[in-house]
Amino acid sequence: MSHKLSWRDHARAGLIALHMGALLVMCLPVPGRMGKPQQNDPGFQSQLRQWRSVGRAVGIQLSQEEALALVIDVTDVMRVVRHKAVNVVKPYIRRVGAGQAWQMFGVVQKTPARLRVEVREGGEWRDLYVHADATADWNARFMRSERMRALLNQYSWRARPSSYERLGSWMACQAKAELPDATELRTTMEVLALPGPARLRETGTIPVKSTRWERSYDLDTCDEDAP
Amino acid sequence: MNLWQRFVAHMARPEPTTPLALFRICVGTIVFGTILASVLSGGVDILWLTDADGGYNTFRSKQWIVRWLGGHNAFTVWVLVWTCMLSALGVATGTLTRASALVCGQTFLALMSLAPGTGGSHDRLITNALWLLVLIPAGTTLSVDARWRTGRWRDDTPRPAWGRTLLVFQICLVYTSAGLHKLGVSWFPWGGYLAVHYALLDPTWSRLDITMLPAVAWFSPLTRFGTALSWFWEVTFAVSAWWLGTGRAERRLERLGSQPTIWQRLRHPDIRNLYVLVGVTMHVVLLVFMELGPFSLVTMSFYFGLYRHHELVRWLPGTRNDAA
């Protein structure tokens, strides 16, 4: 360092340190709330079982219920601590857009769900759009766009069901305008069971495990003035 | 020198701001591109407009700029879209750089408030990057501002190095935090290192048609290796910053001399380059096989902070001699 440090250098470094400190606080882990739906989620139950077996390997014996209680206690404490710390820096962080939540692929879904949209024409159902399927790619430019994909990811995690229904209504009106013979539109989330490498090599397919969130829309009820 | 004085001195040491300028150009271009993609795909009309204006959404944003512009309606949304794109061009070209970054960041935040659930980590990283561009002297060189101020596009006047330090700090936070949040068993040996395998198969993220997805199974050794490597790489990414910040990069160059052989380079590897090489490879794979928006591009923009001016200008056209 060739020059003597001035008060400006110190003041600037102080502000930088405050900024860095605020970012560090925002980086504290954000555990989700462990309500009944989350506790009963098969994916979570499976994760918990596997972590219990890791615990057993190092001499920690916990039943499924004890492990669940431990997870709930730990996440509750973490949420309270984080909430208190974050409240101090939140006004600054929110105004400048410096949020720090980077839980990217923390838990990878083994049973993701994809959107299937069907229309009934002449009494027969046919696929209109199936996500990641080139044979049914209605409105693909929008449906496969990045922001729409983000929304589909929410539905895959069972989040935003009301948004899902509004999107269905919007698609019904679009279908009515574009497909004069269509009378009904149906949306479903198809739950896939992702196989491991050996099983996938053997079968060569990704099976559908179940369906959920099936909604039907009578196209005649779509408001003519609606888009 | 005590710890605080060392921190102050580290932030105040002068250096030319080429890394910040390259970061700025990338971020501005990416923001322009991501908003343009929303316009072209119909995302603005369908996701950001409300049902009253032809969109699907009944949600009404209460964000302060949205309210100031008259509420969540078509006029407000399109004013935000065009202002954001115009200011992104200002950021990319370095025109009124700090003001452009502030406008771009705030309008981007307003746009992200219009339809909850339609964004991702890349949006958060973009708003972080734009706020950094308000704070740091990123318009000093390779900018219209430099042209107005000095009559030349380039201005290598040294400025305090804290701007580059903040870039490095931010990218270290992103990777370290992402690594520590990876608690799913498929990231670990007891889960078979299958996280990348499952992520590539998830149709929500995959760019591949579902009929092509089973091919992923044949690359199982690679996806397992990728899982183990990416977790370790993320958690330890701060090592690259430590390597840079403690002057090891310079000491390595001194040790190598002016014309090092390949053997000498291998014997004394630049740890930063190893981390960057893994990062670029990982992000290119993500770009090719997964639909993650501009996440990879905006993340890699931060890598410029890991290199100093004299290391970067060797690669810029017409500036090779400046590196000496």
Interface residues (C-beta under 8 A of the other chain):
Chain A: M1 H3 L5 D9 H10 R12 A13 I16 A17 H19 M20 L23 L24 C27 P29 Q47 Q50 W51 S53 V54 A57 V96 G97 A98 G99 Q100 A101 W102 Q103 M104 F105 G106 V107 V108 Q109 K110 P112 R114 H131 A132 D133 A134 N139 R141 F142 R144 S145 E146 R147 M148 R149 A150 L151 L152 N153 Q154 S156 A159 R160 S163 R166 L167 S169 W170 L192 L194 P195 G196 P197 A198 L200 R201 T203 G204 T205 I206 A226 P227
Chain B: W4 Q5 F7 V8 A9 M11 A12 R13 T34 A37 S38 L40 S41 G42 G43 I46 L47 D51 G54 G55 Y56 N57 T58 G105 Q106 F108 L109 A115 P116 G117 T118 G119 G120 S121 R124 T127 N128 L130 W131 V134 L135 P160 W162 T165 L166 F169 Q170 L173 V174 T176 S177 A178 L180 H181 K182 L183 G184 V185 S186 W187 F188 W190 G191 G192 L194 A195 H197 Y198 A199 L201 D202 P203 T204 W205 S206 L208 D209 I210 T211 L213 P214 V216 A217 W218 S220 T223 E291 L292 G293 P294
